[in-house]
Amino acid sequence: DPGRAELGVFLSRSIALEHQDHARRLTRAATDEFGAFLSRPQWDWFTTHTFKAEYVSPKEGDRHY
């Protein structure tokens, strides 16, 4: 039945396009997020991800890093 085969091709093409569109949206979101991350002040990231205490001695810092 040629009608059925055509429908199958149409559906698979539709699904492929939907996946591409979703991938584009995810890529856009990731790019925006990365841009926001890069535009933040560097010290803000460095201090929040590096030091847990207010003061860390150099020796202690080396050990934890």
Buried (B, 14 or more C-beta within 10 A) or exposed (E): EEEEEEEEEEEEEEEEEEEEEEEEEEEEEEEEEEEEEEEEEEEEEEEEEEEEEEEBEEEEEEEEE
